[in-house]
């Protein structure tokens, strides 16, 4: 039966039509659901054919497009692969150093003594025989993945990797990275797939996990995933990414992720945590091992900016915060960042990203007077309302910022003259390409703008078509 679909994922509906003699059968509904089926009988086969053609033309005008038939996927209950031997003592060495070749080889030898095919996979990985390694993985993947294999196999056949519901990367014969997300084919199975994955012996070695779109918009998409991770946390997981989706799949403002601090509590050894979402919530952020924290939003909310500003993350090296627009959740006052700028809460921070922000100009002024600035190596102010006023602040404090290896102000609100001034003072350290300012730049008056307070200056920028890059 020919199938037609609309273009947006979450407004996406399907429509199918088929003629049999004088009868036309139409099936329609939301993708992932059974849909409604209607059959109409016409006076003749030719009349039914004309009606079919008219119906197709009507749906095409509404934005539906015919899609190729895709294999039907039957939901597979969560289950584990056959028993796989474990050696906690040997695995402990990998908890300390994932790249310890000796530890991998010793574990591989032990697997071989147990008749576990992962032993040969580890040996092949160090022999640099990719073809033999890939063939070995293909041979045993079904056994290792159990109920997750069907989704994994469909992903391998996907023409575009982003169309895969389940993607798994193998290193040394074990599961290294996994990505789970909704697709048009498997619109309701993500949580079941995650639970299946976490129950697999292979997941004991899972190092990195990425979750794309996980549920309907305007709900806490990852609530079920959080509980599944809490119940069965992979002991070697070090990298977690929530919200790996594009604007074509879901608007940022539709995505919800609550209780970010809980993920840090679930994984006390986590090294990097990244989240993309519109409505985000969190309590105090404290973690002894986190090295990288990235929070991307079109309006992250004052609760998040307050938590980030006072976060106790002694090993953090990279911090990126996208504060977004006041119209999409807002942000807190700049005083929220005083603990961070004191250099006491994140003493190892070397990269600071204050991106996609309406507060970029005043933040730079605060940073110039902070104890944190001398320890930074790179500064990212891109995608926001960093204007000529902020650029003048950088130039006026050139000596304080001179040690930085890179200053990113791409996709900001600067004219060619200001970009030239920045490059004259900072040289190639400054990247000021791809400026976003619209037609209003010629009306900018730096002298007048400089006399305004931060809120009034922001309103002037709005009037001159200067906005953050990501809101909705």
C-alpha positions in Angstrom: 0.0 0.0 0.0 1.6 3.3 -1.0 2.5 5.4 2.1 2.6 9.2 2.4 4.0 11.2 5.4 4.2 14.8 6.5 7.6 16.4 7.1 7.8 17.1 10.9 8.5 14.3 13.3 6.1 15.3 16.0 3.4 16.6 13.8 4.1 13.8 11.5 1.2 11.7 10.3 0.9 8.9 7.8 -1.6 8.3 5.1 -1.9 5.2 3.0 -4.2 4.4 0.1 -4.9 1.3 -2.0 -7.4 0.4 -4.6 -8.8 -3.1 -5.2 -11.3 -3.1 -8.0 -14.0 -0.5 -7.1 -13.0 -0.3 -3.5 -10.5 2.2 -2.0 -9.0 1.6 1.4 -7.4 4.5 3.3 -5.4 4.2 6.5 -4.4 7.3 8.3 -3.1 8.4 11.7 -0.1 9.3 13.8 3.1 7.5 13.1 3.8 4.7 15.6 0.0 4.1 16.1 -2.3 1.7 14.3 -4.3 4.5 12.7 -7.8 4.5 11.4 -8.8 2.4 8.4 -11.7 3.3 6.1 -13.0 1.4 2.9 -15.3 3.0 0.3 -16.9 1.3 -2.6 -17.3 3.3 -5.9 -19.6 2.6 -8.9 -16.7 1.2 -10.9 -13.0 0.5 -10.9 -12.4 3.4 -13.2 -14.3 5.8 -10.9 -12.3 4.4 -7.9 -9.1 5.0 -9.8 -10.0 8.7 -10.4 -11.0 9.1 -6.8 -7.6 7.7 -5.8 -5.7 10.1 -8.0 -7.7 13.1 -6.7 -7.1 12.0 -3.1 -3.4 11.6 -3.6 -3.2 15.1 -5.3 -5.0 16.6 -2.4 -2.7 15.1 0.2 0.4 16.2 -1.7 -0.9 19.8 -1.6 -1.2 19.4 2.2 2.5 18.6 2.4 2.5 14.8 2.4 5.2 13.0 0.5 5.4 9.5 -0.6 8.0 7.4 1.2 9.6 4.1 0.4 8.2 1.1 2.2 10.3 0.3 5.3 10.6 -3.1 7.0 8.1 -3.7 9.7 9.7 -4.0 13.1 8.0 -6.2 15.7 8.5 -5.1 19.3 10.9 -7.5 21.1 10.5 -7.9 24.9 13.6 -6.9 27.0 15.8 -9.9 27.4 19.5 -10.7 28.0 22.0 -12.5 25.8 23.3 -15.9 26.9 25.4 -15.9 30.0 28.8 -14.2 29.6 31.5 -14.7 32.2 32.6 -11.8 34.4 35.9 -11.1 36.1 35.4 -8.0 38.4 39.1 -8.1 39.4 40.4 -7.8 35.8 37.7 -5.3 34.9 38.7 -3.1 37.8 41.9 -2.2 36.0 39.8 -0.8 33.1 37.8 1.2 35.5 41.0 3.0 36.4 42.4 3.3 32.8 40.2 2.5 29.9 43.2 2.7 27.5 45.4 0.3 29.4 46.4 -2.2 26.6 47.9 -4.7 29.1 44.6 -4.8 31.0 42.7 -5.5 27.8 45.0 -8.2 26.7 44.9 -9.9 30.1 41.1 -9.8 30.1 41.1 -11.1 26.5 43.2 -14.0 27.5 40.9 -14.8 30.4 37.9 -14.7 28.1 39.6 -17.2 25.8 40.1 -19.6 28.7 36.4 -19.4 29.4 35.5 -20.0 25.7 34.1 -16.5 25.4 34.3 -15.1 21.8 35.1 -11.6 23.2 38.6 -12.9 23.9 39.2 -13.4 20.1 37.6 -10.0 19.4 40.1 -8.3 21.8 43.0 -10.1 20.1 41.8 -9.1 16.6 41.5 -5.5 17.7 45.1 -5.3 18.8 46.2 -7.2 15.6 44.7 -4.3 13.6 42.8 -6.7 11.4 39.7 -4.6 10.9 38.1 -6.9 8.4 38.4 -10.0 10.6 37.3 -7.9 13.7 34.2 -6.7 11.9 33.4 -10.2 10.7 33.8 -11.5 14.2 31.5 -8.8 15.6 28.9 -9.6 13.0 29.0 -13.3 13.8 28.4 -12.8 17.5 26.4 -9.5 17.7 23.1 -11.3 17.7 24.1 -13.4 20.7 25.6 -10.4 22.6 22.7 -8.1 21.9 19.7 -10.4 22.5 16.4 -8.5 22.2 18.2 -5.4 21.0 19.7 -7.0 17.9 16.7 -6.4 15.6 16.9 -2.6 16.1 20.7 -2.7 15.8 20.5 -4.7 12.5 18.0 -2.2 11.1 20.4 0.6 12.0 23.3 -1.1 10.1 21.1 -1.1 7.0 20.0 2.6 7.3 21.2 4.7 4.4 21.6 7.7 6.8 23.0 6.9 10.3 20.6 9.5 11.8 17.8 7.2 10.7 19.0 4.4 12.9 17.1 3.8 16.1 20.0 2.0 17.6 23.7 2.6 16.9 26.5 0.7 18.6 30.2 1.2 18.3 32.5 -1.7 19.3 36.0 -1.3 20.7 38.3 -4.2 21.7 35.3 -6.5 21.2 33.0 -4.8 23.7 30.3 -2.2 23.5 32.0 1.2 23.6 29.3 3.7 22.6 25.5 3.4 22.1 23.0 5.8 20.7 19.2 5.3 21.0 16.5 7.5 19.5 13.1 7.6 18.0 12.9 7.0 14.2 9.9 6.9 11.9 10.0 3.1 12.1 10.4 2.6 15.9 8.6 5.5 17.4 7.6 4.0 20.8 10.4 1.5 21.6 13.3 3.7 23.0 12.7 3.0 26.7 12.3 -0.8 26.1 15.5 -0.8 24.0 17.4 1.1 26.7 16.3 -1.4 29.4 17.2 -4.3 27.1 20.7 -2.7 26.5 21.3 -2.1 30.2 20.5 -5.7 31.0 23.0 -7.1 28.6 26.4 -8.4 29.8 27.9 -6.4 26.9 26.7 -3.2 28.6 29.1 -3.7 31.5 31.8 -2.1 29.3 29.6 0.7 27.9 31.7 3.9 28.0 29.5 6.4 26.2 25.7 6.8 25.9 23.8 9.2 23.7 20.0 9.6 23.7 18.2 11.4 20.9 14.5 12.1 20.9 13.1 9.8 23.5 9.4 10.7 24.0 6.7 13.2 23.0 7.6 16.9 23.2 6.6 19.1 26.2 7.1 16.2 28.5 10.2 15.1 30.4 11.5 13.0 27.6 14.2 11.3 29.7 12.3 10.5 32.9 12.0 6.8 32.1 15.6 6.7 30.9 16.8 8.2 34.1 15.0 5.6 36.2 16.3 2.8 34.0 19.9 4.1 34.4 19.3 4.5 38.2 18.2 0.9 38.4 21.0 -0.6 36.2 23.9 1.9 35.8 26.7 0.7 33.5 29.7 0.7 35.8 32.2 2.0 33.1 30.0 4.8 31.7 31.9 8.0 31.6 30.1 10.1 28.9 26.4 10.9 28.8 24.6 13.0 26.2 20.9 13.8 26.4 19.2 15.6 23.5 21.0 14.6 20.3 18.5 15.9 17.8 18.2 18.5 15.1 15.7 21.3 14.7 14.0 19.3 11.9 13.2 16.6 14.4 12.2 18.7 17.3 12.3 22.4 18.3 14.7 23.0 21.3 11.9 24.7 23.2 9.8 21.5 23.0 12.3 19.3 24.7 12.2 18.9 28.5 14.8 17.3 30.8 14.2 17.6 34.5 16.5 16.9 37.5 19.9 17.2 35.8 21.7 16.8 39.1 20.3 13.3 39.5 22.3 12.0 36.5 25.5 13.2 38.2 24.4 11.3 41.4 23.7 8.1 39.4 27.2 8.2 37.8 29.8 9.4 40.4 32.6 8.6 37.9 31.1 10.5 35.0 33.6 12.5 32.9 31.3 14.5 30.6 27.7 15.4 30.7 25.9 17.2 27.8 22.2 18.1 27.6 20.2 20.0 25.0 16.7 21.1 25.9 14.3 24.0 26.3 12.8 23.3 29.8 15.6 22.2 32.1 15.6 21.9 35.9 18.3 21.0 38.4 19.3 21.4 41.9 22.9 22.0 43.1 25.5 20.5 40.8 28.3 18.8 42.7 30.5 16.1 41.3 34.1 15.0 42.1 35.1 13.6 38.6 33.3 15.6 35.9 35.6 17.2 33.4 33.2 18.6 30.9 29.7 20.1 31.3 27.7 21.4 28.3 24.1 22.7 28.8 22.5 24.0 25.5 19.2 25.8 25.6 17.1 28.4 23.9 16.3 29.6 27.5 17.6 27.5 30.2 15.9 29.2 33.1 17.2 30.9 36.3 17.3 27.7 38.3 19.9 26.3 35.9 22.0 29.4 35.7 22.0 29.6 39.5 23.1 26.0 39.7 25.8 26.3 37.1 27.1 29.5 38.7 27.5 27.9 42.0 28.5 24.4 40.8 31.1 22.5 42.9 33.1 20.7 40.2 36.8 20.6 41.2 38.0 18.6 38.2 35.9 20.5 35.6 38.0 21.6 32.6 35.3 22.6 30.1 32.1 24.5 30.8 29.6 25.6 28.2 26.3 27.3 29.1 23.8 28.4 26.5 21.5 30.8 28.4 19.2 31.6 25.5 16.4 34.1 25.3 14.2 35.6 28.0 11.2 34.8 25.9 12.0 31.0 26.1 12.5 30.4 29.8 14.8 33.2 30.7 17.9 33.2 32.8 19.0 34.5 36.2 20.9 37.7 37.1 24.6 37.9 36.4 25.3 37.8 40.2 24.5 34.0 39.9 28.0 33.5 38.4 30.0 35.2 41.2 31.0 31.9 42.8 32.2 30.5 39.4 34.1 33.7 38.6 35.8 33.5 42.0 37.8 30.5 40.7 37.1 28.6 43.9 34.4 26.3 42.8 36.0 25.1 39.5 39.7 25.5 40.0 40.7 23.5 37.0 38.5 25.2 34.4 40.4 26.2 31.3 37.6 26.5 28.7 34.6 28.7 29.3 31.7 29.0 26.9 29.0 31.6 27.6 27.1 31.1 24.4 23.8 31.9 22.8 23.3 34.6 25.5 21.5 37.9 25.7 23.9 38.8 28.5 27.2 38.4 26.6 28.2 42.0 26.9 27.8 42.5 30.6 29.3 39.0 31.3 32.5 40.0 29.5 32.8 43.0 31.8 32.4 40.8 34.9 34.9 38.3 33.5 37.5 41.0 33.0 37.5 41.7 36.7 37.3 38.1 37.9 39.8 35.8 39.5 38.8 33.1 37.0 40.0 34.8 33.8 43.8 34.2 34.4 43.4 30.4 34.5 41.3 30.2 31.2 42.9 29.2 27.9 39.9 29.6 25.6 36.7 31.7 25.7 33.6 31.2 23.6 31.0 34.0 23.4 29.5 32.8 20.1 25.8 32.6 18.9 24.7 35.4 21.3 24.1 39.2 21.5 27.8 40.0 21.8 27.8 43.6 20.4 30.2 46.4 19.6 29.8 47.4 23.3 31.2 44.0 24.4 33.9 44.2 21.8 35.0 47.5 23.2 35.2 45.9 26.7 37.5 43.2 25.3 39.7 45.8 23.7 39.8 48.1 26.7 40.9 45.1 28.8 43.3 43.7 26.2 46.1 43.0 28.7 43.8 40.9 30.9 42.6 38.8 27.9 45.9 38.7 26.1 46.9 35.2 27.4 43.9 33.5 25.8 44.7 31.1 23.0 41.3 31.5 21.4 38.3 33.9 21.6 35.3 32.9 19.7 32.7 35.6 18.9 31.3 34.0 15.7 27.6 34.5 14.8 27.4 37.5 17.1 26.3 41.1 16.5 29.4 42.8 15.1 30.0 44.9 12.0 33.0 44.7 9.8 34.6 47.7 11.4 34.4 46.2 14.9 35.7 42.8 13.6 38.7 44.6 12.1 39.4 46.3 15.5 39.3 43.0 17.4 41.6 41.4 14.9 44.0 44.3 15.1 44.3 44.0 18.8 44.1 40.2 19.2 45.2 38.9 15.8 44.3 35.3 14.8 43.3 34.5 18.4 39.9 36.0 17.7 37.4 34.2 15.4 34.7 36.7 14.4 33.4 35.1 11.3 29.7 34.7 10.3 28.2 37.7 12.0 24.4 37.7 12.3 23.5 41.3 12.5 20.7 42.3 10.2 19.8 45.6 8.6 20.1 47.6 11.8 23.8 47.8 12.2 24.2 51.2 10.5 21.9 52.6 13.1 24.1 51.5 16.0 25.5 54.4 18.0 28.2 53.2 20.4 28.4 56.4 22.3 24.7 56.4 23.0 24.6 52.7 23.7 27.5 52.9 26.1 25.6 55.3 28.3 22.7 52.9 28.7 22.3 50.2 31.4 22.5 46.6 30.3 18.7 46.1 30.0 18.2 49.3 28.0 21.1 48.4 25.7 19.6 45.0 25.1 16.4 46.5 24.0 18.3 48.7 21.5 19.9 45.5 20.1 16.4 43.9 19.8 15.2 46.9 17.9 18.1 46.6 15.5 17.4 42.9 14.7 20.1 41.5 17.0 19.1 38.2 18.7 20.6 35.0 20.0 21.0 32.2 17.4 18.8 29.7 19.3 15.5 30.4 20.9 12.6 28.3 19.7 
